[in-house]
Amino acid sequence: MDTAMETAAAARHGHESHRLYLWVWLYLLGLTALEIALALVDVFSTMVMLVILMALSIVKAGLIVAYFMHLRFERKSLVLSLVPGVVVVISLLFAFFPDSFRILELGTQ
């Protein structure tokens, strides 16, 4: 009898899990539609548009990492072990990004 109840509880949990993933997918789809709509509307300046699109991309990446890579359900120590790597990558981007402006000064051949 206990096994049947555990099986029913596991099935119910799995169903809720699928519903959760469906909602996250719908949010991602909505955010993507919002990004496309913002790109088609020429209301904002380029810099403001880039900031908005980057912010939406960060939210989407956070949802993907949290739910589809299952980090939302992991222990904090595992999640916090990823933070130094992200900080290093972002620091390297900011360190090498100014060098990319050199190509503008060189021109094309």
TIZARO-826929 format. One line per field, with one value per atom (N, C-alpha, C, O): residue number from 0; chain; atom name; x, y, z. Coordinates in steps of 0.2 Angstrom, whole numbers, padded with zeros to 4 digits. Atoms other than C-alpha are relative to their C-alpha. Example, Ala and Ser with C-alpha at 12.3 -4.5 7.8 and 13.67 -1.06 7.14 Angstrom:
REM TIZARO-826929
num <- (0,0,0,0,1,1,1,1)
chaine <- (A,A,A,A,A,A,A,A)
atome <- (N,CA,C,O,N,CA,C,O)
east <- (0004,0062,0004,0009,-0004,0068,-0004,-0001)
north <- (-0006,-0022,0006,0005,-0006,-0005,0005,0011)
up <- (0000,0039,0000,0003,-0001,0036,0003,0004)
//
This chain:
REM TIZARO-826929
num <- (0,0,0,0,1,1,1,1,2,2,2,2,3,3,3,3,4,4,4,4,5,5,5,5,6,6,6,6,7,7,7,7,8,8,8,8,9,9,9,9,10,10,10,10,11,11,11,11,12,12,12,12,13,13,13,13,14,14,14,14,15,15,15,15,16,16,16,16,17,17,17,17,18,18,18,18,19,19,19,19,20,20,20,20,21,21,21,21,22,22,22,22,23,23,23,23,24,24,24,24,25,25,25,25,26,26,26,26,27,27,27,27,28,28,28,28,29,29,29,29,30,30,30,30,31,31,31,31,32,32,32,32,33,33,33,33,34,34,34,34,35,35,35,35,36,36,36,36,37,37,37,37,38,38,38,38,39,39,39,39,40,40,40,40,41,41,41,41,42,42,42,42,43,43,43,43,44,44,44,44,45,45,45,45,46,46,46,46,47,47,47,47,48,48,48,48,49,49,49,49,50,50,50,50,51,51,51,51,52,52,52,52,53,53,53,53,54,54,54,54,55,55,55,55,56,56,56,56,57,57,57,57,58,58,58,58,59,59,59,59,60,60,60,60,61,61,61,61,62,62,62,62,63,63,63,63,64,64,64,64,65,65,65,65,66,66,66,66,67,67,67,67,68,68,68,68,69,69,69,69,70,70,70,70,71,71,71,71,72,72,72,72,73,73,73,73,74,74,74,74,75,75,75,75,76,76,76,76,77,77,77,77,78,78,78,78,79,79,79,79,80,80,80,80,81,81,81,81,82,82,82,82,83,83,83,83,84,84,84,84,85,85,85,85,86,86,86,86,87,87,87,87,88,88,88,88,89,89,89,89,90,90,90,90,91,91,91,91,92,92,92,92,93,93,93,93,94,94,94,94,95,95,95,95,96,96,96,96,97,97,97,97,98,98,98,98,99,99,99,99,100,100,100,100,101,101,101,101,102,102,102,102,103,103,103,103,104,104,104,104,105,105,105,105,106,106,106,106,107,107,107,107,108,108,108,108)
chaine <- (A,A,A,A,A,A,A,A,A,A,A,A,A,A,A,A,A,A,A,A,A,A,A,A,A,A,A,A,A,A,A,A,A,A,A,A,A,A,A,A,A,A,A,A,A,A,A,A,A,A,A,A,A,A,A,A,A,A,A,A,A,A,A,A,A,A,A,A,A,A,A,A,A,A,A,A,A,A,A,A,A,A,A,A,A,A,A,A,A,A,A,A,A,A,A,A,A,A,A,A,A,A,A,A,A,A,A,A,A,A,A,A,A,A,A,A,A,A,A,A,A,A,A,A,A,A,A,A,A,A,A,A,A,A,A,A,A,A,A,A,A,A,A,A,A,A,A,A,A,A,A,A,A,A,A,A,A,A,A,A,A,A,A,A,A,A,A,A,A,A,A,A,A,A,A,A,A,A,A,A,A,A,A,A,A,A,A,A,A,A,A,A,A,A,A,A,A,A,A,A,A,A,A,A,A,A,A,A,A,A,A,A,A,A,A,A,A,A,A,A,A,A,A,A,A,A,A,A,A,A,A,A,A,A,A,A,A,A,A,A,A,A,A,A,A,A,A,A,A,A,A,A,A,A,A,A,A,A,A,A,A,A,A,A,A,A,A,A,A,A,A,A,A,A,A,A,A,A,A,A,A,A,A,A,A,A,A,A,A,A,A,A,A,A,A,A,A,A,A,A,A,A,A,A,A,A,A,A,A,A,A,A,A,A,A,A,A,A,A,A,A,A,A,A,A,A,A,A,A,A,A,A,A,A,A,A,A,A,A,A,A,A,A,A,A,A,A,A,A,A,A,A,A,A,A,A,A,A,A,A,A,A,A,A,A,A,A,A,A,A,A,A,A,A,A,A,A,A,A,A,A,A,A,A,A,A,A,A,A,A,A,A,A,A,A,A,A,A,A,A,A,A,A,A,A,A,A,A,A,A,A,A,A,A,A,A,A,A,A,A,A,A,A,A,A,A,A,A,A,A,A,A,A,A,A,A)
atome <- (N,CA,C,O,N,CA,C,O,N,CA,C,O,N,CA,C,O,N,CA,C,O,N,CA,C,O,N,CA,C,O,N,CA,C,O,N,CA,C,O,N,CA,C,O,N,CA,C,O,N,CA,C,O,N,CA,C,O,N,CA,C,O,N,CA,C,O,N,CA,C,O,N,CA,C,O,N,CA,C,O,N,CA,C,O,N,CA,C,O,N,CA,C,O,N,CA,C,O,N,CA,C,O,N,CA,C,O,N,CA,C,O,N,CA,C,O,N,CA,C,O,N,CA,C,O,N,CA,C,O,N,CA,C,O,N,CA,C,O,N,CA,C,O,N,CA,C,O,N,CA,C,O,N,CA,C,O,N,CA,C,O,N,CA,C,O,N,CA,C,O,N,CA,C,O,N,CA,C,O,N,CA,C,O,N,CA,C,O,N,CA,C,O,N,CA,C,O,N,CA,C,O,N,CA,C,O,N,CA,C,O,N,CA,C,O,N,CA,C,O,N,CA,C,O,N,CA,C,O,N,CA,C,O,N,CA,C,O,N,CA,C,O,N,CA,C,O,N,CA,C,O,N,CA,C,O,N,CA,C,O,N,CA,C,O,N,CA,C,O,N,CA,C,O,N,CA,C,O,N,CA,C,O,N,CA,C,O,N,CA,C,O,N,CA,C,O,N,CA,C,O,N,CA,C,O,N,CA,C,O,N,CA,C,O,N,CA,C,O,N,CA,C,O,N,CA,C,O,N,CA,C,O,N,CA,C,O,N,CA,C,O,N,CA,C,O,N,CA,C,O,N,CA,C,O,N,CA,C,O,N,CA,C,O,N,CA,C,O,N,CA,C,O,N,CA,C,O,N,CA,C,O,N,CA,C,O,N,CA,C,O,N,CA,C,O,N,CA,C,O,N,CA,C,O,N,CA,C,O,N,CA,C,O,N,CA,C,O,N,CA,C,O,N,CA,C,O,N,CA,C,O,N,CA,C,O,N,CA,C,O,N,CA,C,O,N,CA,C,O,N,CA,C,O,N,CA,C,O,N,CA,C,O,N,CA,C,O,N,CA,C,O,N,CA,C,O,N,CA,C,O,N,CA,C,O,N,CA,C,O)
east <- (0004,0000,0004,0003,-0004,0014,0004,0005,-0004,0023,-0005,-0003,0005,0007,-0001,-0002,0001,0005,0007,0006,-0006,0024,0000,0002,0001,0021,-0004,-0003,0005,0006,0003,0002,-0003,0016,0005,0006,-0006,0031,-0003,-0001,0003,0019,-0003,-0002,0002,0011,0005,0005,-0006,0028,0002,0004,-0002,0033,-0004,-0002,0004,0018,0001,0000,-0002,0021,0006,0007,-0007,0039,-0001,0002,0001,0033,-0004,-0002,0004,0021,0005,0004,-0005,0035,0005,0006,-0004,0046,-0003,-0001,0004,0032,-0001,0000,0000,0030,0006,0006,-0006,0048,0002,0004,-0001,0049,-0005,-0003,0004,0034,0002,0002,-0004,0043,0005,0006,-0006,0058,-0003,0000,0003,0047,-0002,-0002,0002,0039,0005,0005,-0006,0056,0003,0005,-0003,0062,-0005,-0002,0005,0046,0001,0001,-0001,0049,0007,0007,-0006,0067,-0001,0002,0001,0062,-0004,-0003,0004,0048,0004,0003,-0004,0061,0005,0006,-0005,0073,-0004,-0001,0004,0059,-0002,-0003,0002,0054,0006,0010,-0005,0065,-0001,-0002,0002,0061,0006,0007,-0006,0077,0006,0007,-0006,0094,0004,0002,-0004,0107,0002,0002,-0003,0115,-0005,-0005,0006,0098,-0002,-0004,0002,0093,0005,0002,-0005,0109,-0001,0000,0000,0107,-0006,-0006,0006,0089,0000,-0002,-0001,0093,0005,0004,-0005,0108,-0003,-0002,0004,0097,-0005,-0005,0005,0084,0004,0001,-0004,0097,0003,0003,-0002,0104,-0005,-0004,0006,0087,-0001,-0003,0001,0085,0005,0003,-0006,0102,-0001,0000,0002,0097,-0005,-0004,0006,0081,0002,0001,-0003,0090,0004,0004,-0005,0104,-0004,-0003,0003,0092,-0005,-0005,0005,0079,0002,0001,-0002,0085,0007,0008,-0006,0102,0000,0005,0002,0094,0004,0005,-0004,0105,-0005,-0002,0004,0090,-0001,-0002,0001,0088,0007,0007,-0007,0107,0001,-0002,-0003,0116,0003,0006,-0003,0122,0007,0010,-0007,0140,0002,0007,-0001,0139,-0002,0002,0001,0131,0005,0007,-0005,0143,0007,0011,-0006,0157,0001,0006,0000,0152,0001,0003,-0001,0153,0007,0008,-0007,0172,0001,0005,-0001,0172,-0003,-0001,0004,0159,0003,0004,-0003,0168,0007,0008,-0006,0184,-0001,0002,0002,0176,-0002,0000,0003,0167,0006,0007,-0006,0184,0004,0007,-0004,0193,-0004,0000,0004,0179,0001,0003,-0001,0181,0008,0009,-0007,0200,0002,0006,-0002,0201,-0005,-0003,0004,0186,0002,0002,-0003,0195,0005,0006,-0005,0208,-0004,-0001,0004,0194,-0001,-0003,0001,0192,0006,0006,-0006,0210,-0002,0001,0002,0201,-0003,-0002,0003,0192,0005,0004,-0006,0208,0004,0007,-0004,0216,-0003,0000,0004,0202,0001,0003,0000,0200,0004,0006,-0005,0212,-0003,0000)
north <- (-0006,0000,0006,0011,-0006,0012,0001,0007,0000,0008,0003,0008,-0003,0013,0007,0011,-0007,0029,0004,0010,-0003,0033,0001,0006,0000,0029,0006,0009,-0005,0040,0007,0012,-0006,0054,0002,0008,-0001,0052,0002,0007,-0002,0053,0007,0011,-0006,0068,0006,0011,-0004,0076,0001,0007,0000,0072,0004,0008,-0004,0080,0007,0011,-0007,0096,0002,0008,-0001,0095,0002,0007,-0002,0095,0006,0010,-0006,0109,0006,0011,-0005,0119,0002,0007,-0001,0116,0003,0007,-0003,0121,0007,0011,-0007,0137,0004,0010,-0003,0141,0001,0006,0000,0137,0006,0009,-0005,0149,0007,0011,-0007,0163,0001,0007,-0001,0160,0002,0006,-0002,0161,0007,0010,-0007,0177,0005,0010,-0005,0185,0000,0006,0000,0180,0004,0008,-0004,0187,0008,0012,-0007,0203,0003,0009,-0002,0204,0002,0006,-0001,0202,0006,0010,-0006,0215,0007,0012,-0006,0228,0001,0007,0000,0224,0003,0007,-0002,0228,0007,0011,-0007,0244,0005,0003,-0005,0259,0006,0012,-0006,0269,0002,0008,-0001,0267,0002,0000,-0001,0273,-0007,-0011,0007,0259,-0002,-0008,0002,0260,-0003,-0008,0002,0259,-0007,-0011,0006,0245,-0006,-0012,0005,0235,-0002,-0008,0001,0237,-0004,-0009,0004,0231,-0007,-0012,0007,0216,-0004,-0010,0004,0211,-0002,-0007,0002,0212,-0006,-0010,0006,0201,-0006,-0012,0006,0189,-0003,-0009,0002,0188,-0004,-0009,0003,0184,-0007,-0012,0006,0171,-0006,-0011,0005,0163,-0003,-0008,0002,0163,-0005,-0010,0005,0154,-0007,-0012,0006,0141,-0004,-0010,0003,0138,-0003,-0009,0002,0137,-0006,-0011,0006,0125,-0005,-0011,0005,0116,-0003,-0009,0003,0113,-0002,-0004,0003,0109,0003,0000,-0003,0121,0003,0005,-0003,0128,-0005,-0003,0005,0112,-0003,-0008,0002,0110,0003,0008,-0003,0114,0007,0008,-0007,0132,-0001,0004,0001,0126,-0001,0002,0001,0120,0006,0008,-0007,0136,0005,0008,-0005,0147,-0002,0002,0002,0137,0002,0003,-0002,0143,0008,0010,-0008,0162,0002,0006,-0002,0163,0000,0004,0001,0156,0006,0008,-0006,0169,0006,0010,-0006,0183,0000,0006,0000,0178,0001,0005,-0001,0177,0007,0010,-0006,0193,0005,0010,-0004,0201,0000,0005,0001,0194,0004,0007,-0004,0201,0007,0011,-0007,0218,0002,0008,-0002,0217,0000,0004,0000,0212,0004,0005,-0004,0222,0006,0008,-0007,0239,-0002,0003,0002,0230,-0001,0000,0001,0226,0007,0007,-0006,0245,0002,0006,-0001,0244,-0001,0002,0002,0236,0006,0007,-0006,0253,0005,0008,-0004,0262,-0002,0002,0003,0250,0001,0002,0000,0251,-0006,-0011,0006,0238,0001,0006,-0001,0234,-0003,-0003)
up <- (0000,0000,0000,-0004,0000,0004,-0007,-0009,0006,-0012,-0006,-0010,0005,-0022,0001,-0003,-0001,-0013,-0002,-0004,0002,-0016,-0008,-0010,0007,-0034,-0003,-0007,0001,-0035,0001,-0003,-0002,-0026,-0005,-0007,0005,-0038,-0007,-0010,0006,-0053,0000,-0005,0000,-0047,0000,-0003,-0001,-0043,-0008,-0010,0007,-0061,-0004,-0009,0004,-0068,0001,-0003,-0001,-0059,-0002,-0004,0002,-0064,-0008,-0010,0007,-0083,0000,-0005,0000,-0079,0001,-0002,-0001,-0072,-0006,-0008,0006,-0087,-0006,-0009,0005,-0098,0001,-0004,-0002,-0089,-0001,-0004,0001,-0090,-0007,-0010,0007,-0108,-0003,-0008,0002,-0111,0002,-0002,-0001,-0102,-0004,-0006,0004,-0112,-0007,-0011,0007,-0128,0000,-0005,-0001,-0122,0000,-0003,0000,-0118,-0007,-0009,0006,-0135,-0005,-0009,0004,-0143,0001,-0003,-0002,-0133,-0003,-0006,0003,-0139,-0008,-0010,0007,-0157,-0002,-0006,0000,-0155,0001,-0003,-0001,-0148,-0005,-0007,0006,-0162,-0006,-0010,0006,-0175,0001,-0004,-0002,-0166,0000,0004,0000,-0169,0005,0002,-0005,-0153,0004,0006,-0005,-0142,-0004,-0010,0003,-0146,0000,0003,0000,-0150,0007,0008,-0006,-0133,0005,0008,-0004,-0124,-0002,0002,0002,-0135,0002,0004,-0002,-0132,0008,0009,-0007,-0113,0001,0005,-0001,-0114,-0002,0001,0003,-0125,0004,0005,-0004,-0114,0007,0009,-0007,-0098,-0001,0003,0001,-0106,-0002,0000,0001,-0112,0006,0007,-0007,-0094,0003,0007,-0003,-0088,-0003,0001,0004,-0101,0002,0003,-0002,-0097,0007,0008,-0007,-0079,0001,0005,0000,-0082,-0003,0000,0003,-0093,0005,0006,-0005,-0080,0006,0008,-0006,-0066,-0001,0003,0001,-0073,-0005,-0003,0005,-0088,0001,-0001,-0002,-0081,0007,0010,-0007,-0064,0005,0011,-0005,-0054,0005,0011,-0005,-0045,0006,0011,-0005,-0036,0003,0007,-0003,-0032,0007,0009,-0006,-0016,-0001,-0007,0001,-0014,-0001,-0005,0001,-0013,-0008,-0010,0007,-0031,-0004,-0009,0003,-0037,0001,-0004,-0002,-0028,-0003,-0004,0003,-0036,-0007,-0010,0007,-0053,0000,-0005,0000,-0048,-0001,-0006,0001,-0048,-0008,-0011,0007,-0066,-0004,-0009,0004,-0072,0001,-0004,-0001,-0064,-0004,-0007,0004,-0073,-0007,-0010,0007,-0089,-0002,-0007,0001,-0088,0001,-0003,0000,-0082,-0006,-0009,0006,-0097,-0006,-0010,0005,-0108,0000,-0005,-0001,-0101,-0001,-0003,0001,-0102,-0008,-0010,0007,-0121,-0004,-0010,0004,-0127,-0002,-0008,0003,-0128,-0006,-0010,0005,-0139,-0007,-0012,0006,-0152,-0003,-0009,0003,-0155,-0005,-0009,0004,-0163,-0008,-0012,0007,-0179,-0003,-0009,0003,-0181,-0003,-0008,0002,-0182,-0006,-0010,0006,-0194,-0006,-0012,0007,-0207,-0003,-0001,0004,-0220,-0006,-0008,0006,-0234,-0006,-0011)
//
